[in-house]
């Protein structure tokens, strides 16, 4: 048996076109007049947030299971734990399952509660969506662990484009000294970046300042050894892997002047 899962909001137009598929004859009628018979071995499931635009004709053709998010056993945690366990089973390089689950338990619930009570979002989200965004970002950071993308060679890249870098000294104020990065420490720093841009990335401008202050407090509480900067917004920093520290985003962007006629 095969399942087709539609996960997302219900649209009034396309859901009505599914009525014939949901009938006993399972016949999909396309716009060009073509009709496709859906085999009995295929079942269709809709995972939706609400049924505001669904007609009674559509609803009557489906079996309904309604469940509030907070009734789910564990909420977001089983999803995140399963995600992390899968990466660990795949021997994903440098993935620390125990540490990942440990910090999730400490930082997610207070942050989600703060978002729901004190902040507004650009796009309405579920708790599980925010946490899975964190997981995916974390996976991407770990995947690129060995990539040389700290921004240390931006002058060479700029000159290759036919220009020159200016005000290097001002940009280099925050350059870290070369150190050997500890895996646990760098893992935590990647988690911090994932935390900021998943749970804090969808916050509306009107709420961003208080969200920024809250996240700074949580970061210093859960990661006291991370040396996360206390000055400025947490949105303005990025991990420098070679130095095992945080630097401003503009560290990667030198002041640049382009000469169109330069050979």
N, C-alpha and C positions, 0 to 999 in steps of 0.2 A: 504493500500500500504506500502511496505517496501523498504528501500533504502540501498544499499551497497556502502559505500564510501571508495575509495582507496586514501589514503593521503600519498604522498611521491614521490620520484623520479621514473621516468619511466624506467624500465629495458627492454632492447631490446628483451630478450627471453620470459619473462612471458607476456608482453603486446601483442606479436604476438599470443600467445596461447588464448588470449581473443577475437580474431577476430570473431570466430564462435558464441561466446556469444553475441557479439554486433550486429550480423545479426538479421534479423527479426525472425528467428526460435529460437533464444536464446538457443543454444545447447553448453554445456560445454564438450569438448573432453579432457579426461584425458590421461596421458602417458600410462597407462595400457590398453588403448583401451575402457574404459568405457565412456559412454556418458550420461550426466545429462541434462534433460530439465529444464530450468529456467522458473518459472511461470510468467505469464504476470503481476502479482501483484508486481513483484520485478523489481526495476530500479537500474541502476548502474551509479555511478558518480565518476570521477577521479579528484582529487584536486592536481595538479602537478605544479612544478615550471617552467618546460620547456618541449618541445617536441623534443629534439635533436635526440633521438634514436627511436622515433615513426615513423613508415612507413606511407606513404600516405594511405595504405589500412586501417590502424587503425584510422587515423585522419578522413577519409571520413565517417567512421561509427559513429562518435560522433558529437554532437552539441558542438560548442566551445564558451566559454565566456572568453575573455582575459581582465584582470584588473590589472593595476599597483598597488602595495601595497599602494602608497601614495594617490591614488584616493579613498580608502576606507574611509568612513565617520568616522573621529576620529582616524583612524589607530588602534593602540593597545589599546586605552583607553576603548572602549565598551567591549572588551573581559575581561579586568581586572575588570572593574566595575561590569559586570555580574557575574564574578567568586566570587567577594567579597559579592555581594548582596545575592547570593545563600547560602554562608556560614552563613550570618547574618540571613536569613530566617530559616535556620536549627538550629538556636540557638547554633551555634558552640561556645564552651566555650571560653570566653575571647577575642573573635574576635571583633575588633573595626573597623567597616566599615568606618565610617567617617574619622577617623585618617588615615586609610590605603589609601583611595582615596586622601586625602589631601597631603600626602607625595609623592605619585606617581606623582601627577601633578607637584610637585616642582622639582623632581630629575631625572625623566626618560628621558624627551626630551633632556636636556643638555648632559646627559651621552651618549645616543644613537647617538647624533650628533657628539660627540667627538670620539666615537668608529668608526663611518663611515669615518671620516676625518683623524684621527690620528693613528689608530691602525689596526693591522692585526689579524685575527682570525684563529684558527686551523680548524674550520668547519664553512662554510658560514652559516649565520643565517639571519632570518628576525626579525624585531623589535618586532613583536608580539610573536615570539618564546622566545626571551629573557625575555620579561615581564611575560609571562606565566610560565617560569621557576622560576622567582622571586615569583610569586603567590603560586606555588606548594611548594617551599621551606618554604615560610612563613607559609603556612598551616601546614607543618610538624613540624616546631618550636613551633607553638601554640598548636598543638596536644600533644607534649611532654613537655608542660609547667611544669607539676608537677613531671616529672621524676627526680629522684635523680642521675643525670649524670654529676655533676660538677667536678668530679675527686677528691673529698675530701677523698675518702676511698681507694685510689689506693694502699696504703701501705698494708692494710689488704688483698686486693685481691692478691697482689704480694706474700705475705708470704704464702697464701693458696696454691699457685702453687709450693711451695717447694724452695723458694729462699729468698733473702733479698733485701731491698731497700737501696741504697747508695746515699750519697750526697743529703739527704732530705733538708738540710738547703738551698742549692743553689736553689732547685726547689721551695721552699716555699717563696722566696723573694717577689713574686707578689701576695701572697695569700691575698684576700680581707677580711676585717672585716665583721662579720655577721651583716647584716642589714635586715630590712623588705622591700622587693622589692615592689615598686610602679608599679601597672599594666601598666599604661601609659608609664612609663620609660622603663620597660622591653619589652613592645610591640615594642617600637622604636628600642631597641637594637636588637631584633630579625629581624626587618626590615633591619637594617644595615647589619647583617650577610647574609640575603637573597640577598640583593643588591650586596654585594661583590662577592658572589659565583654564581650568575646568570649572571649579566652583565659583571662581571670581570673574571668569571671562564673559559671562552673560549678564552681569550686573549693570543696570541702567546708570547713566551718568549722575543722576540725582542721589543715588545710593552708594556710588563708588568710593567716596571718601571714608564713610564709616565702615564699609566693607574692607577697605584697605587697612584701616586701623585695627579691625578685628582680626584679620588674617595675620598681621604683624604680631599681635599678641599670641595667637595660636602657634605660630612658627617658633617664636622664642620659648614658648612653654613646652612644646613637644620635641623641638630640636634645639636644646640649649647649647649644643656644641657646634651648631652649623655656622656660627659667625655671620648670620644674615644681617645685612646693614640695617641700622635703626633710622638712618636719615633718608628722607624722601619716600616716595611711594614704592611698595613692593612690586608694582607693575613695571618699574623702570630697570629691573635687574635681570641678569642672565648668568648662567653658570659658565665659568671659565674652567674647563676640565683640566688643562695643563697645570694650573695653579691651585686647583681644588678650592675655589673661592667664588664669590659673586662679583661681577663688574656691571656697570651700567650698559644698557643696550647700545648706546652710541660708541662704546669701545670698538664695536665691529664696523662702525660707519665713520671713516675719516672725512674731514673737510676736503672737498675735492674741487679742483678747477680744471675744466676740459678745454683743450686747445684744438680746435677743429683743423687747423692747418699744420699741426705738428706732425713731422714725418715719423 
